[in-house]
């Protein structure tokens, strides 16, 4: 069973009841499609990493200036000593 309240909490959302119902129905439909895919016979099908003709376009790595310290200093409330504070998201 899908625990929509747990998903809401993990995603840090505040959903209305109607939104919860809509999302729950969407998730059930997605899971239903995966159940259908489980029924497909793939015993003699070789795994594929790339489809025919697919190409991987890579860009050259280039050094950039990154974050501007002056702009970061404008947000002093987000710092603690020499460190920048970020929102705690793991283990909640």
C-alpha positions as CSV (number, residue, x, y, z in Angstrom):
1,X,0.0,0.0,0.0
2,X,1.2,3.5,-0.8
3,X,1.6,5.7,2.3
4,X,0.9,9.2,0.8
5,X,1.4,10.9,4.1
6,X,4.9,9.5,4.4
7,X,5.7,10.6,0.8
8,X,4.3,14.0,1.6
9,X,6.6,14.3,4.7
10,X,9.7,13.0,2.8
11,X,9.1,15.4,0.0
12,X,8.5,18.2,2.5
13,X,5.1,19.1,0.8
14,X,1.9,20.3,2.3
15,X,-0.8,18.8,0.2
16,X,-4.6,19.3,0.3
17,X,-6.8,16.2,0.5
18,X,-7.7,16.5,-3.2
19,X,-4.1,16.7,-4.2
20,X,-3.3,13.6,-2.1
21,X,-6.1,11.7,-3.9
22,X,-4.8,12.8,-7.3
23,X,-1.2,11.9,-6.5
24,X,-2.2,8.6,-5.0
25,X,-4.2,7.7,-8.1
26,X,-1.3,8.6,-10.3
27,X,1.1,6.5,-8.3
28,X,-1.3,3.5,-8.4
29,X,-1.5,3.9,-12.2
30,X,2.3,4.0,-12.5
31,X,2.6,0.9,-10.4
32,X,-0.1,-0.8,-12.5
33,X,2.0,-0.2,-15.6
34,X,5.0,-1.7,-14.0
35,X,2.9,-4.8,-13.1
36,X,2.0,-5.1,-16.8
37,X,5.7,-4.8,-17.7
38,X,6.5,-7.7,-15.3
39,X,4.4,-10.0,-17.5
40,X,6.5,-9.4,-20.6
41,X,8.6,-12.4,-21.5
42,X,12.2,-11.3,-21.7
43,X,14.0,-14.6,-21.4
44,X,15.7,-14.5,-24.8
45,X,16.2,-10.7,-24.9
46,X,19.8,-9.5,-24.5
47,X,20.1,-6.5,-22.2
48,X,20.9,-3.2,-24.0
49,X,22.7,-0.2,-22.6
50,X,22.2,2.0,-25.7
51,X,19.7,1.9,-28.4
52,X,20.9,1.7,-32.0
53,X,22.4,4.9,-33.2
54,X,22.5,6.6,-29.9
55,X,25.5,8.8,-29.3
56,X,27.0,10.3,-26.2
57,X,27.9,13.9,-26.6
58,X,30.4,15.1,-24.1
59,X,31.6,18.6,-23.6
60,X,35.1,19.6,-22.8
61,X,35.8,20.3,-19.1
62,X,36.5,23.9,-18.5
63,X,37.5,25.7,-15.3
64,X,35.0,28.4,-14.3
65,X,35.0,30.9,-11.5
66,X,32.3,29.2,-9.5
67,X,30.5,31.0,-6.6
68,X,31.3,34.7,-6.1
69,X,32.3,35.2,-2.5
70,X,30.9,38.7,-2.5
71,X,27.4,37.4,-3.4
72,X,27.6,34.7,-0.8
73,X,28.5,37.2,1.9
74,X,25.2,39.0,1.3
75,X,23.5,35.9,2.8
76,X,25.4,36.1,6.1
77,X,22.5,34.3,7.9
78,X,23.4,31.2,5.9
79,X,26.9,31.0,7.3
80,X,28.4,29.5,10.4
81,X,32.1,30.5,10.8
82,X,33.8,29.5,7.5
83,X,31.0,27.2,6.5
84,X,27.7,27.7,4.7
85,X,24.6,26.3,6.3
86,X,22.4,24.0,4.2
87,X,19.0,22.5,5.1
88,X,19.2,19.1,6.9
89,X,17.4,16.5,4.7
90,X,18.9,13.1,5.6
91,X,17.6,11.1,8.5
92,X,14.4,13.0,9.0
